């Protein structure tokens, strides 16, 4: 929660409790009374007038007596979270005499109306998760942060003057209510506005015209369509940096987006086509999220995103693209394209993005014959490449030498040759799980140049024994789900740094692992042999500090 002052830590002081402390409560400091979780049904008496911080959360209070509260004029924090307080149990003037009160927490109660009169000293009011259907004018006047999410507010419960006089509110949360349109006359001082999880289908013209300080606007999980927005909807938000319109029903990128945007979230809409002109002015945009839309072969024209000179990350997960979008911004660092229909990578398809550090093309339709030998040649900054879930039958050629992570699981690999992995001296993690690899298909010297490899996943292949000559730096080796029936004494001679070994669900029996197999593995911490036909006897070196997991099926 923004701008909240935490309730004081009750264990910080060693002072003895003050004399005036309610039964069963604790008063570790003269100004603090803690009555949390005592199943109280009645407001406690005998609270010291010196109290500045009073916590009554997690009780069963149904009402607040005015006489008891009015004595506590020095209160700065009042926590009533998670009780049974109704609006009938909260007198209109309940908080009027608390002239020093700055933070009030009444979330998770049974209020149907927001309190009408609040002290002008108040800065934070948490009224979330009640049953509020109505807000009176002036209720919010002095506040900086107001939390009204998870209530039952409709537009009828927000009169036109509901926010009159609320010149200081910077954070307003109205999410998870029943609003059908963005309320008019919102405080012009707003910096963060949460309207997600409502029923909003339109933003009335001018509803956001005065919020020139707004930096974050959350409108996801609503019912917005193109007709519910126009070119002026966001045009006055000259400081807006974060806009979330995901999980709506938009068919196009909205017009009139502020040039100040750094993050634009349009995922899970119905966008079929990106009009270049609507993004052209967003030169400071860093993150563009378009996942789970309906972008097809012509949905992202070549160069449509080129004007986004500052773009760092582009998410296109779960669309219908049949090729990598062309002429992308040159400074792009992350391109996320899994679950599309990309079937080929040409020599120049990635040429426009030489600074890419992350490329995710998992779960597309890439076949080895249609991946050009020079497809990755210009990606000298690439550190993570994900090609999982495609139709590759051999390792791609020309992989960037700076790769740290390479994911090739769930392809159709039957063989591994040294050449595609040559020069990958910085590779730290390699996943080859769920392929059709056999030891005979792994060429001699395949692992020779992987000097930095720490994690190797060969699980769920067709290996009948541990592949020889594995990289010396290896710390984690996944061999589960293969056909391994024997582990010889020389199996791990090349991997002295091994810390974790997974051999579950193979064909191992009680004596399948040679007693000497682990002798040189002084760092070994985990050996998992569960799920084999018989319990497997595993002997770790005397210096290994933990027992292996060795069990039967």
N, C-alpha and C positions, 0 to 999 in steps of 0.2 A: 504494500500500500504506500502511495507517495505521501511525503510530508508528515508521516505519522511520528509521534513521539512514543517511544517504547515505554511500557509500564516498567517502573524501576525493578531491577533484579533484586529479589527479596533476600538473597543470600549475601549481598555485598557488605553488609554492616554487621558488626559484632555487638552493637549496642543492645542493652536489654529492652524488652518490650515496654512501652509506656503503660502507665497504670490504667488509663481509660482504653481498654481493648475489649471488643465484644467477645463473648464466650466462643471458643473453638476457632476464632480467627487468629491470625498472627499479625503482629505489629512490630516488625524488625527495626523500624526507624520511627522517630516521633511524627513524621509527616506521612507515613504509609500504613494503610490498613488493607490486609489481604484476607478476604473471606471466600476464596474460590472453592467451588466444588464441595460445598457443605450441605447440599440438599436443603438450603434455607427456603422457607415459604413466606417468611416475614422479614421485612427490612430490619437489620440489626440496630439495636439502640446502643447507647454508651460509646458511640464513635467520637473520638476526640475532635474538638473544634479546630485543632491544628492540622488536621488531615489535609494533605494536598493531593494524594493519590489513593483512590478507593477502588478496589476491584471486587466485584460481586458476580463475576462470570460463572457459568455452569452451575446455576442454582435453579430454584423453581419459583422465583418471585413473580407475582402477578400484578403487583402495583407498587408505586413509589409514593410514600406519604410525604406530602408537602412540608409538614412541620419538621420532619427529621432532616430532609434535604436542605431546607432553608437555613439550618444552623451551620451548615458546612460551607460557609461563604468563601473559604480559602481554597476549595477544591480546584485543582488544575487538570486532573485526569479522572474520569469516571468510566469504569468498565462494567457494563451490564450485559455483555455478550452471552447469548444462549440461556435465556430465562423464558418466562411465559408472560411477559409484560404486554398488555394490550393497551390500545389508545384510551380505553375507559379507565385503565389503572394508572394513567399518566396525566396528571392535572395540567391544564394549559400553561399555568405559571410555574410548573415544576422546576424549571432551571433558571428562572428569572433572577433569583437572588444569588446565583453562583457567578458572581461578577468576575472571578478569576479563571473560570473554566476555559480550557483551551482544546481538550480532546474528549470526545464522548463516543463510546462504542456501545451501540444498542442493536447490533446485528443479531440475527437468529432469535427474534422474539415474535410477537403477534400483533405488532402495530398495524393499524389499517390506515392511519393518517400520520404524516410526518409532523413532529412537534411544531407548534405554531410560533412560539416565542423562545428564542434562543439568546443567550447573553452575547453581547457584542465582542467579548473577548475570545469567543470560540473560533478555532481555526480548522479543526478536523471533526467531521460528523460521519460516523459509520452507521447507516440505517439499513444495511443490506440484509437480504434473506428475511424479510418480514412479509406482511400482507398489505403493504401500502398501496392504496389506490388513488391517493390525492395529496397534493402539496399546496399549502397556503402561501400566498404572497408574503414576502419578507422573511420567510422561514430561513432562507439561505444567506441572508444579507451579509453577515460578517465573515463568512467562511472562506477558507482557502481550498479545502478538499472535501468533497461530498460523495459518499458512496451509497447509491440507492439501487444497486443491481440486485437481481433475483427478488423482485417484488411483483406487484400486479398493476403497475402503472400503465394506463392507456393515455392517449392524447387528451381525453376528456378530463383526466385527473391533473393535467398541467395547464391551467388557465394562461391566457396570453401574458398576464403580469406575474406569472409564477416566479420569475427570476428577477423581478424589478428590484433594484437596489443591490444586486449581488455583484458588485464591481470587483470583488477580490477573488472570486472562485477561479482557481487555475486547473483543478482536476475535478471532473464531473463524470461519475459512472452511472449510466442508466441502462446498462446491458441486462439482458435476460428479463425483459418486461414484456409489455403487450403494445408497444408503440407501433403505429402504422405509417407514420411519417416523421421526419426529423422535426422536433418541436421548434417553433419560431421563437424569437426573442431570447435565445440563449445568452448567457453572460458574455459580453465582449472580451472579458479578461481571460477566457479559457485558453489553456495550453495543451490539455489532454482531454479528449472527449470519447467516452466509451459508449457506443450504441449497438454493439454486436448482440446477436441472439434476440432480436425483436421480430416484428412483422413488417418492417419498413419497406414500402414499395416505391416511395418517392421522397425526394428532397425538395420541398416547396421553394419556389424562386425567392431568393433573398434570405433563406433561412440561415445560411452561413456567410452572409455578406459582411457582418460586423466583427467576426472572430479573427481579427488580423494577427493575433498573437498565437493562434493555434499551431502546435507543432506535431501533434499526433491525433489521428482520427481513425477510429475503429468502427467499421460498418459491416464486418463480415457476418455471415450466417443471417442474412435478411432475405427479402424478396425483391430486391432492386432489379429493374429492367432498364433498357436504354431509354424508354419514355419517361422513366422516373427521374432522370438527370437531364441537364442541358449544359450548354457551353459556359454558363455563368455559375454553375453549382459550386465549383471549387476555385473560381478565378480570383476571388478576393483573399484567398488564404496565402498571403505572401510569405509566410514563415513555415508553411507546412512541410515537414520532412518525412513523415510516415503516414501512408494511407493504405488501409486494408479493406479491400472490396471483395475479398474471396468469398466463396460459397454464396453467390447470388445467382441472378439469371441474366447477366449481361451478355449481349451478343457482339459487342464491340468495345474497344478501349474508349473510355469516356473522353470527351473533348474538354478543352480548357483546363488541363491539369497544371498546377503551379510549377514554375521552373525550379523551385527550391526542393522538390522531392528528392529524397535519397533512397527511400524504399517504397516500391509500388507492388502491392500484392493483389493479383487478379486471378489467382488459382481457383479452380472448380467453379467456373462459369460456363458459358456456352459460346465463347468467342471462336469464330471461324476464320477471322481475317484481321490482321493488325495493320491499321492505316498509318503509314509512316508519318504523316503530317501531325497526328495526335501525340506523337512522342518526340517530335523533332526538337522541341524547346527544352527537353529535360536533360541538359548536358551534365548536370550534377548527379543524375540518378546512378546509384551504386548497385541496387538489387532490384531485379525485375523478375517477378514470379508469375508464370503463365501456365503452371502445371494443371493437368486434368481439364483442358478445354477441348475444343474440336478443331484445332489447327491441322489442316491437311496439306497436300502438296503445294497449294498456292496460298496457304494461310499466312506465311511469313515471307513476303517478297524479298528478293536479294537487295541488301542495303537498307531495308526498312529500319534496322536498329543502328545503323552506322553513325548517325548523329549523336548517339548516347556515348559521348567520348569518355565519360567517367565510369561506365558500367563495369562492375567487378564480377557479378554473378548473374547468370541467366538460367532460370529453371523452366524447362519445357517438358518435364516428366508427364507421361501419360497422354500424349496427343496422337496425331495421325501423320506425323511428318515422315516422309520417305527418304529424306536426305538431310544432311547437316545444313542449317540455314547459311546462306552465303553472305559475304561481305559484312561480317559481324564487327563490332568495335574492336580496335586493335589492342586496347588495354584490358580486354576481358581476361579474368583470371580463373573463373569456374564456369564450365558449360555442362549442364545437367540434362541429359536427353534420354534417360532410360524409358522403357515401355513405349517406344514409338515403332515405326516401321522402316527404319533406316536399313537399307539392304546393301549399300555400297559406300566405300570411302575412296574418293579419287585422289590424285596426286596433289591437287590444290584445294581440296574441300576445307582444309583447316589452315590454309596459308595465311588467312587474314587475321589469325589470332596467335601470334608468336609468343605472347606472354602467358598463355594458358598454364596454370599450375594443376588444375583438376579437370579431367575429362571423363564423363560418365556416359557410356553408350550401352549400358547393360540392357539385356532383354529387348534387343532389336532383332533384325533378320540378317545380320552380317555373316557372309560365308567367306572363307579364306580366299577363294578365287576372285572375289570382288573387293578385296582390300589391297589397295595399291602399295607397291613396295616402298613408296616414298610418302605415304599418307601422313606419317608422324614426323617427317624429316625436319620441319621448321619448328617443332615444339620443344625447343631446348630448355624451357623453364618448367616443363611438365614434371610433376612429382607423383601424381596419382592417376592411374588409368584403369577404368573398370569396363571390361568387355564381357562380363559374365552373362550367361543366358543367351548366347547367340548360337551360330551354327558353324563355328570355326573348327577346322580339322587339323590345323597346324598353327604354331605360334606366329604372330605377325612379325614381319621383318622391319628393320629400321626403327626399333624402339628407342626413345630418347635416353641418353646415357644417365640423365639425372633422376630417373624414376626411383621413388621410394616404395611405392605400393603398386602391385600389378595383380588384378583380379581376373581370372579366366575360368572360374568355376562354371559348371553346367554348360559346357560346350560339347564338342564331339572329338576331343583330342585323343588320338591313339598313340602318337609318337612325340618325343621331345628331342630336338637336336641342339647342339651347342651354339650354332651360329646366331639364332635370334636372341639368345641371352648373353652373347658376348658383349663385353663393355658395360654391362649393368653393374658397375662396381658399387653403386650406392643403393641398390635394391635391398630393402629391409623386410618386405612382406610379399609373399607370392602364394596365391591361392589357385590351386589346380583341382579342387574337389569336384566330385560328380562329373568326371569324364570317363574315358575308357582306356586308361593307361595301364600297361603291363610293364614289368621290369625290363623285358626284352625290347620294348619300344622306346626306352630311355637311352639315348646314345651316350657312348663314353665321353666324359668331359663336359656333360651338360651343365653340371653345377660349378665347374671349375672357376669361373670368373665372378661368381656371386659371393664376393668376399665379405659383404656386410649383411647377408641374409640372416635374419633372426627368427622369422616365422615362416614355416613351409607347411601348407595344407595339401596333402595328397589323399585325403579321406574319400571314401566312396568311389574308388576306382577298382581295378582288377589286379592289384599287386599281390603276388604270392610270397614275397619276402621283402625285407627292408632294402630299398635301393642303396647301392654302394656309393662311396665317395661323396657323401652329402657335405654341404658347406661347413667349414670349421666354426663359423660364428653362430651357427644355429642354436637357438634357445628353446624353441617350441616346435614340436613336430607332430602333425596330425596324420595318423594312419588308420583311423577307425573306419569300419565298414569296408574293408578289403577282404582278401582271401589268404591272409598271412597265416601259415600253419607252423612256422618255426622261426626263431630268432637266434642266430648263431653268435658265437663269442666275438666275432669281428664286426658285428652289425653297426656299432656306434663308435668305432675307433676314430673316425674322422670328425666327430662332433663332441669334443670334451666339454663344451659349455652348455650342453643340453640341460634345461631346467624342467621341462614338462613334455611328457610323451603319452600320446593317446593311441591305444591299441585295442579299444573296445570293439565288440562285434566283429571279430575276425574268426579264425578257425584254430585258435590256440587251445592246447590242453595243459594239464597240470605241469608237465615237464617240458613244454615246448620252448621255453626260454632258457638258453644256456646260462649256467651259474656265473660265468665270467662276463656276460653281456654288458653289465652296468659297472664294471670295476673302475673304469677310468672316469666315470661321470660324477665328479665330486660336487657338482652344483644341482644335481637332479633332485627335484622336490615332489613331483607328481608323476606317477605311472598309473594310467587308467587301463585296466584289462577287463573291465566288467563286460557282460554280455557275450562271453565266449562259451564254447561247449562245456568246459570244465573250469573250476577255480584254478587260477594260474599262480604258480609259486614264483614270487619275485624277490630277488635278493639285491638290496641296494648297498652301496659302499658304506662302511662304518661311519663316515663323516656326514652322510645325508641325513638332515635333521628331521625329516617327516617320513611317515610310513606310506607306502603306495596304496592306492585303491586297487585291490585284487579280489575279485569275486567271481562267482559262477554266473550262469545265464540269468 
